[in-house]
């Protein structure tokens, strides 16, 4: 099996500068607060039958109190909103303008039959957008850490179920802060991987018709540490690109599917197969 090498692209989609010019977008709010603009931009960026949303990885953070700085190509959280875990809210909220615009865009796209792949963030990335990174990793090495991860699991599951209820066909899962080169093999193996598996299984249980795509870099980390293996799936119909093969898989199979070991930034790549991820025990 060929090793997956990440070429540096982020899992979260961002608007390329040429499209900003084509759409005559002058201010970030024209994109982030307009469902019409989101739909138009997403359709411009369709690849091999797939439309991807959102245009950043800060929506869930904002639903928990973060104040992202918007830009013409995306958004980012500059300052975590909390200094202590006991300040976190219990649940996410949908009552803010960006979420309203996003859900309306999802409804418009899925009503027209569009296949939407929606990116969600893993627990470490989410937590480090809410608390200073040092405090997150300090807490994870204490009994409080499990409570913090359980809280993050609930938030992410609420978010995943929300967007699935608006018709997405595929959930894309990434957690760039959680790789072994950042957190170390021991923390990744003993703390992160069990948490991630539990989270993914819960998402599957709550949204059984929506497959999950695990980012290629995360998949390779799991493979390197012997925590999973893959099984190649070949479509029976003629496909040329990865995106086409992914479409066939999603149309023929439902429930309990975790895919990965490739990248949704490469939907047009001549890679007409998908890899199922099977966790070890």
FIGU-569199 format. One record per residue (C-alpha): residue number from 1; residue in one letter; chain; z, x, y. Coordinates in nm, 4 decimals. Each point is the difference from the previous one (the first is absolute). Layout:
{NUM A A {Z X Y}};
...
This chain:
{1 X A {0.0000 0.0000 0.0000}};
{2 X A {-0.0989 0.1332 0.3399}};
{3 X A {0.2857 0.0789 0.2364}};
{4 X A {0.0094 -0.2112 0.3158}};
{5 X A {0.0026 0.2037 0.3197}};
{6 X A {0.0822 -0.1823 0.3224}};
{7 X A {-0.2367 0.1002 0.2788}};
{8 X A {0.2508 -0.0798 0.2711}};
{9 X A {-0.0901 -0.3588 0.0835}};
{10 X A {0.2823 -0.2494 0.0444}};
{11 X A {0.0261 -0.3098 -0.2146}};
{12 X A {0.0405 -0.2177 0.3080}};
{13 X A {-0.3272 -0.0945 0.1629}};
{14 X A {-0.0606 0.0930 0.3630}};
{15 X A {-0.2786 -0.1015 0.2334}};
{16 X A {-0.2576 0.2796 0.0446}};
{17 X A {-0.0835 0.0935 0.3603}};
{18 X A {-0.3646 -0.1080 -0.0321}};
{19 X A {0.1084 -0.3539 -0.0853}};
{20 X A {0.2335 -0.0144 0.2976}};
{21 X A {-0.3039 0.0742 0.2151}};
{22 X A {-0.2278 -0.2457 -0.1812}};
{23 X A {0.2544 -0.2808 0.0400}};
{24 X A {0.0682 0.0911 0.3643}};
{25 X A {0.3737 0.0150 -0.0620}};
{26 X A {0.1720 0.1428 0.3069}};
{27 X A {0.3685 -0.0588 -0.0773}};
{28 X A {0.1932 0.0097 -0.3312}};
{29 X A {0.1185 -0.3589 0.0440}};
{30 X A {-0.3623 -0.1182 -0.0180}};
{31 X A {-0.0012 0.1078 -0.3639}};
{32 X A {0.3576 -0.0443 -0.1187}};
{33 X A {0.0667 -0.3407 0.1543}};
{34 X A {-0.3355 -0.1636 -0.0672}};
{35 X A {-0.0830 -0.1431 -0.3406}};
{36 X A {-0.3643 -0.0275 0.1067}};
{37 X A {-0.0162 0.3715 0.0797}};
{38 X A {0.1735 0.0886 -0.3270}};
{39 X A {-0.2490 -0.2055 -0.1983}};
{40 X A {-0.2951 0.1513 0.1843}};
{41 X A {0.1272 0.3552 -0.0471}};
{42 X A {0.0861 -0.0546 -0.3665}};
{43 X A {-0.3465 -0.1368 -0.0725}};
{44 X A {-0.1601 0.2994 0.1725}};
{45 X A {0.1958 0.2257 -0.2347}};
{46 X A {-0.0764 -0.1845 -0.3242}};
{47 X A {-0.0830 0.2362 -0.2870}};
{48 X A {-0.1432 -0.0936 -0.3411}};
{49 X A {0.1107 -0.3601 0.0366}};
{50 X A {0.3552 0.0763 0.1174}};
{51 X A {0.1671 -0.0651 0.3344}};
{52 X A {0.3190 0.1885 0.0787}};
{53 X A {0.2961 -0.0880 0.2187}};
{54 X A {0.2160 0.0674 0.1959}};
{55 X A {-0.1014 0.2673 0.2512}};
{56 X A {0.3322 0.1856 -0.0176}};
{57 X A {0.3103 0.0347 -0.2173}};
{58 X A {0.2525 -0.1400 0.2485}};
{59 X A {-0.0150 -0.3785 -0.0478}};
{60 X A {0.2896 -0.0156 -0.2455}};
{61 X A {0.2022 0.2382 0.2183}};
{62 X A {-0.0589 -0.2257 0.2989}};
{63 X A {0.1105 -0.3009 -0.2036}};
{64 X A {0.3339 0.1800 -0.0387}};
{65 X A {0.0528 0.0942 0.3634}};
{66 X A {-0.2131 0.3080 0.0650}};
{67 X A {-0.2046 0.0193 0.3203}};
{68 X A {-0.3290 0.1683 -0.0926}};
{69 X A {-0.2096 0.1673 0.2641}};
{70 X A {-0.3466 -0.1561 -0.0182}};
{71 X A {-0.3183 0.2017 0.0409}};
{72 X A {-0.3719 -0.0716 -0.0134}};
{73 X A {-0.0152 0.1399 -0.3531}};
{74 X A {0.3317 -0.1132 -0.1478}};
{75 X A {0.3744 -0.0003 0.0649}};
{76 X A {0.3030 0.2166 -0.0717}};
{77 X A {0.3764 -0.0172 0.0262}};
{78 X A {0.1124 0.2785 0.2342}};
{79 X A {0.3725 -0.0708 -0.0101}};
{80 X A {0.1890 -0.1666 -0.2881}};
{81 X A {0.1757 -0.3115 0.1347}};
{82 X A {0.3291 0.0545 -0.1855}};
{83 X A {0.2550 0.2770 -0.0322}};
{84 X A {0.1939 -0.1455 -0.2934}};
{85 X A {-0.0973 -0.1999 -0.3122}};
{86 X A {0.2512 -0.2730 0.0847}};
{87 X A {-0.2151 -0.0936 0.3005}};
{88 X A {-0.2947 -0.1070 -0.2162}};
{89 X A {-0.0951 -0.3694 -0.0149}};
{90 X A {0.0262 -0.1823 -0.3306}};
{91 X A {-0.3578 -0.1316 -0.0050}};
{92 X A {-0.3336 0.0663 0.1630}};
{93 X A {-0.1173 -0.2299 0.2776}};
{94 X A {-0.3504 -0.1317 0.0576}};
{95 X A {0.0704 -0.1250 0.3520}};
{96 X A {-0.1798 0.2619 0.2049}};
{97 X A {-0.3522 0.0083 0.1454}};
{98 X A {-0.1535 0.2724 -0.2178}};
{99 X A {0.1060 -0.1698 -0.3212}};
{100 X A {-0.1345 -0.3348 0.1186}};
{101 X A {-0.3367 0.1536 0.0879}};
{102 X A {-0.0153 0.1870 -0.3302}};
{103 X A {0.0757 -0.3034 -0.2153}};
{104 X A {-0.2573 -0.2047 0.1901}};
{105 X A {-0.2569 0.2755 -0.0605}};
{106 X A {0.0840 -0.0002 -0.3713}};
{107 X A {-0.0465 -0.3766 -0.0147}};
{108 X A {-0.3385 0.0224 0.1739}};
{109 X A {-0.1228 0.2775 -0.2292}};
{110 X A {0.1212 -0.1421 -0.3298}};
{111 X A {-0.1225 -0.3507 0.0861}};
{112 X A {-0.3499 0.1465 0.0262}};
{113 X A {0.0337 0.1607 -0.3444}};
{114 X A {0.0705 0.3568 0.1147}};
{115 X A {0.1782 0.2300 -0.2459}};
{116 X A {0.2860 0.1534 0.1969}};
{117 X A {0.1873 0.3112 -0.1141}};
{118 X A {0.3281 0.0087 0.1897}};
{119 X A {0.2084 0.3155 0.0484}};
{120 X A {0.3779 -0.0096 -0.0337}};
{121 X A {0.2460 0.2858 0.0397}};
{122 X A {0.2517 0.1272 -0.2512}};
{123 X A {0.3778 0.0119 0.0549}};
{124 X A {0.0351 0.3575 0.1277}};
{125 X A {-0.2730 -0.0385 0.2616}};
{126 X A {0.1428 -0.3330 0.1118}};
{127 X A {0.3583 0.1252 0.0195}};
{128 X A {-0.0950 0.3112 0.1995}};
{129 X A {-0.1680 -0.2222 0.2576}};
{130 X A {0.3270 -0.1886 0.0460}};
{131 X A {0.2527 0.2861 -0.0153}};
{132 X A {-0.0245 0.3722 0.0843}};
{133 X A {-0.1372 0.1806 -0.3040}};
{134 X A {0.3052 0.2223 -0.0392}};
{135 X A {0.2299 -0.3020 -0.0217}};
{136 X A {-0.2248 -0.1662 -0.2586}};
{137 X A {-0.0027 0.2987 -0.2340}};
{138 X A {0.3718 0.0621 0.0529}};
{139 X A {0.0720 -0.3618 -0.0990}};
{140 X A {-0.2247 0.0234 -0.3057}};
{141 X A {0.2254 0.2697 -0.1445}};
{142 X A {0.3062 -0.2249 0.0281}};
{143 X A {0.1017 -0.3349 -0.1585}};
{144 X A {-0.1304 -0.1706 0.3148}};
{145 X A {-0.3488 0.1167 -0.0959}};
{146 X A {-0.0467 -0.2561 -0.2763}};
{147 X A {0.0995 -0.2811 0.2325}};
{148 X A {-0.2460 0.1280 0.2576}};
{149 X A {-0.2829 0.0123 -0.2551}};
{150 X A {0.0816 -0.3504 -0.1251}};
{151 X A {-0.0185 -0.1246 0.3578}};
{152 X A {-0.3378 0.1696 0.0494}};
{153 X A {-0.1225 -0.1497 -0.3276}};
{154 X A {0.0822 -0.3493 0.1248}};
{155 X A {-0.1760 0.0569 0.3325}};
{156 X A {-0.3145 0.1358 -0.1632}};
{157 X A {-0.0094 -0.2829 -0.2534}};
{158 X A {0.0367 -0.2574 0.2784}};
{159 X A {-0.2878 0.1656 0.1869}};
{160 X A {-0.2210 0.0270 -0.3099}};
{161 X A {0.0553 -0.3641 -0.0935}};
{162 X A {-0.0751 -0.1079 0.3562}};
{163 X A {-0.3422 0.1640 0.0122}};
{164 X A {-0.0811 -0.1030 -0.3581}};
{165 X A {0.0651 -0.3604 0.1030}};
{166 X A {-0.2749 0.0475 0.2574}};
{167 X A {-0.2582 0.0895 -0.2626}};
{168 X A {-0.0175 0.3777 -0.0417}};
{169 X A {-0.1703 0.1131 -0.3224}};
{170 X A {0.1571 0.3448 -0.0350}};
{171 X A {0.3182 0.1681 0.1236}};
{172 X A {-0.0322 0.3689 0.0819}};
{173 X A {0.3300 0.1887 -0.0322}};
{174 X A {0.0731 0.3402 0.1539}};
{175 X A {0.3138 0.1896 0.0954}};
{176 X A {-0.1044 0.3302 0.1606}};
{177 X A {0.3583 0.1004 0.0867}};
{178 X A {0.1039 -0.0185 -0.3665}};
{179 X A {-0.2077 0.2729 -0.1657}};
{180 X A {0.1788 0.2763 -0.1974}};
{181 X A {-0.1144 0.2688 0.2447}};
{182 X A {0.2054 -0.1826 0.2668}};
{183 X A {0.3011 -0.1381 -0.1908}};
{184 X A {0.0093 0.2418 -0.2936}};
{185 X A {-0.0663 -0.0608 -0.3695}};
{186 X A {0.3590 -0.1002 -0.0790}};
{187 X A {0.0353 -0.2705 0.2651}};
{188 X A {-0.3511 -0.1245 -0.0732}};
{189 X A {0.0615 -0.0229 -0.3758}};
{190 X A {0.3572 -0.1307 -0.0054}};
{191 X A {0.0074 -0.2211 0.3106}};
{192 X A {-0.3439 -0.0800 0.1340}};
{193 X A {-0.2056 -0.0616 -0.3147}};
{194 X A {0.2458 -0.2518 -0.1559}};
{195 X A {0.0226 -0.1803 0.3352}};
{196 X A {-0.3783 -0.0119 0.0364}};
{197 X A {-0.0554 -0.1300 -0.3541}};
{198 X A {0.2594 -0.2732 0.0520}};
{199 X A {-0.1604 -0.0952 0.3312}};
{200 X A {-0.3536 -0.0130 -0.1398}};
{201 X A {0.1090 -0.2104 -0.2975}};
{202 X A {0.1744 -0.2433 0.2310}};
{203 X A {-0.3116 -0.0311 0.2167}};
{204 X A {-0.2019 -0.0676 -0.3158}};
{205 X A {0.2439 -0.2660 -0.1166}};
{206 X A {-0.0008 -0.1750 0.3364}};
{207 X A {-0.3805 0.0306 0.0487}};
{208 X A {-0.1433 0.0011 -0.3539}};
{209 X A {-0.3619 -0.0549 0.1052}};
{210 X A {-0.0232 0.3017 0.2327}};
{211 X A {-0.0534 0.3516 -0.1427}};
{212 X A {0.1661 0.2987 0.1674}};
{213 X A {-0.1859 0.3198 0.0839}};
{214 X A {0.2188 0.3097 0.0075}};
{215 X A {-0.1278 0.2717 0.2331}};
{216 X A {-0.1651 0.2954 -0.1695}};
{217 X A {0.2458 0.2589 0.1288}};
{218 X A {0.2993 -0.1982 -0.1269}};
{219 X A {-0.1716 -0.0525 -0.3353}};
{220 X A {-0.0612 0.3725 -0.0365}};
{221 X A {0.3656 0.0741 0.0812}};
{222 X A {0.1084 -0.2375 -0.2767}};
{223 X A {-0.2468 0.1556 -0.2437}};
{224 X A {0.1120 0.3543 0.0838}};
{225 X A {0.3614 -0.0904 -0.0805}};
{226 X A {-0.0885 -0.1847 -0.3207}};
{227 X A {0.1120 -0.3374 0.1354}};
{228 X A {-0.3198 -0.1906 -0.0768}};
{229 X A {-0.3389 0.0246 -0.1660}};
{230 X A {-0.3310 -0.1651 0.0761}};
{231 X A {-0.2531 -0.2052 -0.1937}};
{232 X A {-0.3574 -0.0151 0.1225}};
{233 X A {-0.1635 -0.3412 0.0309}};
{234 X A {-0.3782 -0.0251 0.0074}};
{235 X A {-0.1694 -0.3183 0.1275}};
{236 X A {-0.2456 -0.1671 -0.2370}};
{237 X A {-0.2362 -0.0799 0.2858}};
{238 X A {-0.2026 0.2613 0.1849}};
{239 X A {0.1968 0.1610 0.2833}};
{240 X A {-0.0789 0.2989 0.2179}};
{241 X A {0.3033 0.0366 0.2251}};
{242 X A {0.3744 0.0021 -0.0460}};
{243 X A {0.0297 -0.3100 0.2175}};
{244 X A {-0.2432 -0.1912 -0.2209}};
{245 X A {0.1924 0.0924 -0.3150}};
{246 X A {0.3237 -0.1026 0.1689}};
{247 X A {-0.1535 -0.3372 0.0870}};
{248 X A {-0.1006 -0.0611 -0.3609}};
{249 X A {0.3462 0.0931 -0.1227}};
{250 X A {0.1718 -0.2320 0.2453}};
{251 X A {-0.2343 -0.2876 -0.0868}};
{252 X A {0.0506 0.0359 -0.3747}};
{253 X A {0.3660 0.0908 -0.0289}};
{254 X A {0.3105 -0.1500 0.1529}};
{255 X A {0.3643 0.0857 -0.0085}};
{256 X A {0.2056 0.3076 -0.0776}};
{257 X A {-0.2688 0.2516 0.0930}};
{258 X A {0.0859 0.3206 0.1805}};
{259 X A {-0.3008 0.2146 0.0828}};
{260 X A {-0.0289 0.3388 0.1632}};
{261 X A {-0.1022 0.3648 -0.0292}};
{262 X A {-0.2686 -0.0456 0.2628}};
{263 X A {-0.0144 -0.1099 0.3633}};
{264 X A {-0.0948 -0.3128 0.1933}};
{265 X A {-0.1467 0.2277 0.2668}};
{266 X A {-0.2684 0.0750 -0.2612}};
{267 X A {-0.1218 -0.3510 -0.0811}};
{268 X A {-0.3636 0.1093 0.0369}};
{269 X A {0.0411 0.3051 -0.2257}};
{270 X A {-0.2154 0.0177 -0.3126}};
{271 X A {0.2959 -0.0534 -0.2283}};
{272 X A {-0.0719 -0.3228 -0.1943}};
{273 X A {0.3281 -0.0341 -0.1873}};
{274 X A {0.3684 -0.0636 0.0649}};
{275 X A {0.3162 0.1548 -0.1443}};
{276 X A {0.2909 -0.2100 -0.1150}};
{277 X A {0.3428 0.1555 0.0512}};
{278 X A {0.2459 -0.0257 -0.2880}};
{279 X A {0.3553 0.1102 0.0719}};
{280 X A {0.1901 0.1907 -0.2657}};
{281 X A {0.2992 -0.2117 -0.1036}};
